[in-house]
Amino acid sequence: MSGLLTTAPTSRIASRGARELNAVWTVAARDILITVKRPSSAAAALVLPLIMMGMVGGNLMQNMTAGLDFDFGQFMFVGMLVNMLFMMTTMGMSSLVDDADDNYSAELLVSPVSRYAIVLGKIVGSSFVAVVGCLGVMLVGLAMDITLAPWQWLALLGLAPLMCLSGGALAMIVMGSIKSNKAANMVVMLITMPQMFLSGVIIPIGHSSGVLYLLSRVLPMTYCVDLGRAVAYAGRPDYDAVVLFNPAVSLLVIAGLTVLCLVVGTILYARSEKNR
């Protein structure tokens, strides 16, 4: 009898876990399918690296990086990979406003799954565009003769889910507070584009001071980019010239901000749908 009592709760937990995972996959698959059918966002993700790396980064490489103690090409390449994972996932989360207008969000929220499973599904679906953006970075990097060692690729690949989750969690704060698609896209752009220039993605920020120093230290992407460079440059002689923070500090900051934004954003999102 005691064996049966022990097995029953375990079976219920396993069943609920499977249901939550199925919900994550279902929501993510829908967003991926929509992206495939409407490839404009994926096309933009491919064009952005060409503009930022090929034009802005290319000009910097040719005119302003002669005195650096590290290879600027790899510095920019790693920064853009992390930026695309973070930024494109953040921008992809704006589809939550469209879901609300179509009453899709309301239907999800009354289903027997947790709010966090729904949000995680949206983040996974949004990260599909981010992966396409990384392919764009790789293509531009090849054209600029910028390469990484296999171990560097593996290290960055291991961090990719965390970068996407961090960007998606940040977007939830916006999505839970704004109900207009136009306003949501504008606000998301305002919180992503400045981070590209102030968090060290392309332009080094090691000697920033004053207001620029303060801004760079409060931006979540700063710690994502720095952690990406920490794992990619581990053991290399130019590590200290490229990495700003201890990797453990960056990881703790990213994890703390991600959990905070995910919890607060999900609560705001669920409440806004309830009040419709």
N, C-alpha and C positions, 0 to 999 in steps of 0.2 A: 504493500500500500504506500509506504513512504517513497519507494522508487517511482511510483506513478505520480505522486504529488510533486516530486522533484522534476520529473520529466515534463510535466504540463507547463509550468512557467517558462522553462527553457524553450519549449516548442513555441510558445506564444511570442517570446522575445525574438526568436529566429524568424518567425513569420512576419512580425512587425518590421524587423530589419530588412527583410526581403521586399516588403511593400514599400518601404522608404526608398530603397535603392531603385526599385522599379519606377517610382515617381520621379526621382532625379533623372533617370535615363529618359523617361517619356518626355519630360519638359525640355530636356537638352536636345533630344532628337527632333522635336518640333522646331526649335529655333534653328538648328543646323539645316533642316530641310527648307525653311523659309529663306535662309541665306543662300542656299544653293539655287533656289528658284528666282531669287532677286539678287544677283551678284554685284550690285552697285557698291555695297559696303566692302565686299572682298576686293573689288577693283581699287577702291580708295586705299585699302590697306596695302596694296601692292605699289601704289603711286607714292604714298607718303615717304617710304624709305628712299625712293629715287630723289625726291625733293630735298629731304633733310640730309641724307648722306652724300648723294651725288653732287648737289649744288652747294648747300651750306657747308657740309663737312669737307667736300672737295676743295672749296676755296680756302678754308682754314688750313688744310694740309699743305697747300701750295704757298700760302702767304704768311702764316702766323705761328707755325709750330716748330720752327727750326731749333729753338733752344730748349725744347722739352727733354726730360730725362726718361721718356718712355715712347713707345710706338703709338703715335696718335691714331693711326688707322685701327688698330686692335682696340684701343681705348674707346673709340667711337662705336665700333662694331658691337662690342659687348653691351655698351650703353643702349644702343638702338634695339638690340634683341630684347632686353629687359623692358625697355620703354614700350615696345609694341605689345608685349604680353600684358602689361599693366594698363596702358592707355586704351587699346582696342577692346579689351574686356570691359573697361569702364564705359566706353561709348556704346558698346553693344547692349548694355543694361537699360538704355533708354527705351528699348522695345517694351518694357513693362508698362509704360504709359499707353502704348497702342493696345496692349493686352487688356488694360482696364477699360478703354473705350469700347472694345469689342465684347466686354463682359467675360472674357476668358479668365481673367484674374479672379473674379467672383466665383466662377465655377471651380477653380482650383482650390480656393480657400474653404469651400464647403466640403471638399473631398476628405476622406479619412486618412490624411497624411499630415505630417508636421509642416509648419510654415517654412522651417529651415530646409526641408527637402525640396520645396518649391523654389526657394531662393538659390540653393546650390545647383539645381537643375538649370536655372536661368544663367548662372555664372558659367557653368560648363558649356552651355550652348553659345554664350557670348564669346567664350574663349576660342571657338572655332575660327572666328575672324582674326583673332590675335595670332593664331598659328599661321594663317595665310599671310599675315603681315610679316611674320618671321621669315617665311619663304622669300618675301620681297627683299628683306634685309640680306638674306643669304645671296640672292642673285646680284644685288648691287655690290655686295662685298666681293663676290667673284670678279665682277667687272672692274673693281678698283684694286684687285690683287690683294685682298685682305683675307687671310685664312686663320683658322684656329686648329689647335691640335685635337686629336680625338678625345683625350681626357677632358679638355676644356668643354667640348660639346656635351659630354656625358654629365659634367658637373652642372652646367646650365640647364640641361634637360631635367635634372633632378629638382631644380628650383622652380621650374616653369609652373607647376600647379599652385605653388605658394604665391607667385607673382600674379597669376590670374585671379586667385581668390582674394588677394589684397585689393586689386583694382575693382573687382566686382563688389566687394564689401563697402568700399568707399562710395561707389555709385548708389548703394542702397539708401544712404542718408538723403541723397537728392531725390531718388525715386519715391521715397516715402513721404516727401514734403511737397512735391510738385505734381500737378495733374494735367498740365498742358504739355503736349508733345514738343511744341516749338520752344517753350521755356526750358523744358528738360534738356533738349539738345544744346541750347545755348549755355546753360549752367554747367553741363558736363564738359563742354568745350572750354569754358572758363577755368575749370579746375584741372584740366589735363594739359592744355597747351602751355601755360606758364611753367608747369612742372618739367616739361621737356627742356626748357632753357635754364631753369634755376636749380635743377637737381643733379646736374653734372652729366646728363646724357651725352651731350656733344661738347659742351664748353666746360673745361675743368673749373671746379669751385673751391679748390684747396686754399686759395688766397682771398676768398671773398671776405668782406668786412661790412660792418654797419647793418643796414636794413637787408641787404642782399644775403648777408651771413645768417641773419635771423630767419628769413624766409626759407633759405635752403635747408635749415635744420628742422623746420616744422613740417616740411612736405614729405608725405609718405614715400613718394617715389625715390627720394634721395637715398633712403635706407635700402630700398629694393635694388637700385642700381649699384650701390656700394657693396651689398652682399653678393650680387652677381659678379662683380669684379673681384671680390675677395676669393671666391671659389675658382674663378677662371685664372687668376694670377698667383694662386697659392704656390709657394716654393720658388717663385721667380725673383730675380734680383731687383726688378722694378716694382715689386709689390708695394713697398712703402711710398713710392712716388705716385701710386694710382689709388690705393685704398685709404679711405679717411678714418673709418671706425673699426673697432674690434668686431669681427663677424658675429660674435655672440650678442653684442649690443644691438647690431642691426637686426638680427633675428628676433630678439626680444621685442624691439620696437615694432617690427612688422607684425608679429604675432599679436601683441597687445592691441594695436590699432585695428587689425583685422577683426578680432573678436568683438571689440567695442563697436565698430561700425556695423558689423553683421547683426549683432543683437539689437542695437538701437534702430538700425535701418529696417530690419524685419518687423519690429514692433510698430514703427511708423507706417510701414507699407500695409500691414494687416489692418491697422486702425483706420487708415485712409480709405481702404476698400469697404470696411464695415460702415463707414459714415456716408457712403455714396447713396 
